[in-house]
Amino acid sequence: MKNIIGDHQAFFSLQHTRLNDLQIDISGCELSHLAYRTKTYDEYLRTRGEIEQHCTSSIENVWNGRPMSIMQLKEPLALSAEFDVRVIELIPPVHRRVYKMGLEHIGIVIRGNVDEFSLQHRSALTGQQFQSVECEPYYVTFFEDFTTVKFYRSSLLDICESQHGRRFEGFSHVADWSPVN
């Protein structure tokens, strides 16, 4: 997987250190996903195919006018002695603002009251996204490299399965979609 998405352990270590510097302790938290962003739609398709070889399923939906894949790995990626991750969110080219290409963000599940968490860490948080009723993560963006850590009520996979009312198995891709030139 390192040959496909890069050094995921170094990326996680950097983000974990940054969170510790902000006094945000994620010990005992579940990691929702690791996000990887591509520069072009062709790179997205190639990367999707490469990652899917290591997956049990892949859910592709259109969000913000472009496909995005939620990919369940056969084996978790070890990020550190304490943390691993089983889902990769694959994101095609940007839609609005500056983002880091390659490994771009980590999703962390805050069990319990994520709103209380946000109040406790308000000074460190950059904002909150409003993607859907079920998906409103708080986040910290590290502007020196435009990477992000997002904090969720539920994992991204659980959110997708809840929205579709079923467990995902196999591989589903958006049909008949192409980038607008």
C-alpha positions as CSV (number, residue, x, y, z in Angstrom):
1,M,0.0,0.0,0.0
2,K,2.9,2.3,0.7
3,N,3.8,2.2,-3.0
4,I,0.3,3.4,-3.9
5,I,-0.5,6.1,-1.4
6,G,2.9,6.9,0.1
7,D,4.3,6.7,3.7
8,H,1.0,6.5,5.7
9,Q,2.9,5.8,8.9
10,A,5.0,9.0,8.6
11,F,1.8,11.0,7.7
12,F,-0.1,9.7,10.7
13,S,2.9,10.3,13.0
14,L,3.1,13.9,11.9
15,Q,-0.6,14.5,12.4
16,H,-0.6,12.7,15.8
17,T,2.3,14.8,17.0
18,R,0.5,18.0,15.8
19,L,-2.6,16.9,17.8
20,N,-0.5,16.3,20.9
21,D,1.0,19.7,20.5
22,L,-2.6,21.1,20.5
23,Q,-3.4,19.0,23.6
24,I,-5.9,16.8,21.7
25,D,-5.5,13.3,23.0
26,I,-6.8,10.6,20.7
27,S,-5.7,7.7,22.8
28,G,-8.4,5.0,22.7
29,C,-10.2,6.5,19.7
30,E,-11.0,4.6,16.5
31,L,-9.7,5.8,13.2
32,S,-12.5,6.3,10.7
33,H,-10.4,6.5,7.6
34,L,-7.3,7.8,5.9
35,A,-8.0,10.2,2.9
36,Y,-5.9,10.3,-0.3
37,R,-6.5,13.0,-2.9
38,T,-5.5,12.8,-6.5
39,K,-4.5,15.6,-8.9
40,T,-6.4,14.3,-11.9
41,Y,-9.5,12.1,-12.6
42,D,-7.2,9.7,-14.6
43,E,-5.0,9.4,-11.5
44,Y,-8.1,8.8,-9.4
45,L,-9.2,5.9,-11.7
46,R,-5.7,4.4,-11.7
47,T,-5.3,4.7,-7.9
48,R,-8.8,3.3,-7.3
49,G,-7.9,0.2,-9.3
50,E,-4.7,-0.3,-7.5
51,I,-6.2,0.2,-4.0
52,E,-9.2,-2.1,-4.8
53,Q,-6.8,-5.0,-5.3
54,H,-6.3,-4.7,-1.5
55,C,-10.0,-4.3,-0.6
56,T,-13.0,-6.3,0.3
57,S,-15.4,-3.6,-1.0
58,S,-15.5,-0.1,-2.4
59,I,-18.4,2.3,-2.3
60,E,-18.3,5.1,-4.9
61,N,-20.8,8.0,-4.7
62,V,-21.0,11.4,-6.3
63,W,-20.4,14.2,-3.7
64,N,-19.9,17.8,-4.6
65,G,-20.3,16.9,-8.3
66,R,-17.6,14.3,-8.5
67,P,-17.1,10.6,-7.5
68,M,-15.5,9.7,-4.2
69,S,-14.7,6.2,-3.0
70,I,-14.9,4.7,0.4
71,M,-12.6,1.6,0.3
72,Q,-12.6,-1.2,2.9
73,L,-9.2,-2.9,3.1
74,K,-8.7,-6.6,3.5
75,E,-6.1,-6.0,6.1
76,P,-5.8,-2.9,8.3
77,L,-2.9,-0.5,7.7
78,A,-0.8,-0.2,10.8
79,L,-0.2,3.5,11.4
80,S,1.5,3.1,14.8
81,A,1.7,0.7,17.7
82,E,-1.7,1.9,18.9
83,F,-3.5,2.8,15.7
84,D,-4.6,1.1,12.5
85,V,-7.1,2.0,9.8
86,R,-9.3,-0.2,7.6
87,V,-10.8,2.4,5.3
88,I,-9.3,4.7,2.7
89,E,-11.3,7.6,1.3
90,L,-10.1,8.3,-2.3
91,I,-10.9,11.8,-3.5
92,P,-10.5,13.1,-7.1
93,P,-9.3,16.6,-7.9
94,V,-10.3,19.6,-5.8
95,H,-13.6,21.4,-6.2
96,R,-13.1,24.7,-4.5
97,R,-10.1,25.5,-2.3
98,V,-6.5,24.5,-1.7
99,Y,-5.9,20.9,-0.6
100,K,-2.9,18.8,-0.1
101,M,-2.6,16.2,-2.9
102,G,-1.7,12.7,-1.8
103,L,-2.3,11.8,1.9
104,E,-4.6,14.7,2.9
105,H,-6.5,13.9,6.1
106,I,-7.3,11.4,8.9
107,G,-10.7,10.8,10.2
108,I,-11.0,10.1,14.0
109,V,-14.2,8.8,15.7
110,I,-15.0,10.6,18.9
111,R,-17.3,8.2,20.8
112,G,-19.7,9.9,23.2
113,N,-20.4,13.6,22.8
114,V,-18.5,15.1,19.9
115,D,-20.1,18.4,20.5
116,E,-18.6,18.4,24.1
117,F,-15.3,17.5,22.5
118,S,-15.6,20.5,20.2
119,L,-16.3,22.8,23.1
120,Q,-13.3,21.5,25.0
121,H,-11.0,22.0,22.0
122,R,-12.6,25.0,20.4
123,S,-9.4,27.1,20.3
124,A,-7.6,24.4,18.4
125,L,-10.4,23.6,15.9
126,T,-10.5,25.3,12.5
127,G,-14.2,24.7,11.9
128,Q,-17.0,22.2,11.2
129,Q,-18.2,20.8,7.9
130,F,-21.9,20.2,7.2
131,Q,-21.9,17.4,4.6
132,S,-25.2,15.8,5.6
133,V,-27.4,15.3,8.7
134,E,-25.3,12.3,9.7
135,C,-21.9,13.7,8.7
136,E,-20.8,17.0,10.4
137,P,-17.2,16.6,11.3
138,Y,-15.2,19.1,13.3
139,Y,-11.7,19.6,11.9
140,V,-8.2,21.1,12.3
141,T,-6.4,22.2,9.2
142,F,-2.7,22.6,9.3
143,F,-2.2,25.5,6.9
144,E,1.6,25.0,6.5
145,D,0.8,21.9,4.3
146,F,-3.0,22.0,4.0
147,T,-3.5,18.7,5.7
148,T,-6.4,18.1,8.0
149,V,-7.6,15.9,10.9
150,K,-11.4,15.5,11.1
151,F,-13.4,14.4,14.2
152,Y,-16.6,12.4,13.6
153,R,-19.5,11.0,15.6
154,S,-19.4,7.8,13.6
155,S,-17.0,6.3,11.1
156,L,-17.3,7.4,7.5
157,L,-18.2,3.8,6.5
158,D,-20.9,3.6,9.2
159,I,-22.3,6.9,7.9
160,C,-22.4,5.7,4.3
161,E,-24.0,2.4,5.3
162,S,-26.6,4.2,7.4
163,Q,-27.4,6.6,4.5
164,H,-27.9,3.7,2.1
165,G,-29.6,1.4,4.6
166,R,-27.4,-1.6,4.0
167,R,-23.9,-3.0,4.6
168,F,-21.7,-2.6,1.6
169,E,-20.1,-5.6,0.0
170,G,-18.4,-5.9,-3.3
171,F,-17.5,-3.0,-5.5
172,S,-19.8,-0.3,-6.7
173,H,-18.8,2.5,-9.1
174,V,-20.6,5.5,-10.4
175,A,-21.8,4.8,-14.0
176,D,-21.6,7.2,-16.8
177,W,-19.7,10.0,-15.0
178,S,-16.9,12.0,-16.6
179,P,-15.1,15.2,-15.6
180,V,-16.3,18.5,-17.1
181,N,-13.6,20.1,-19.0
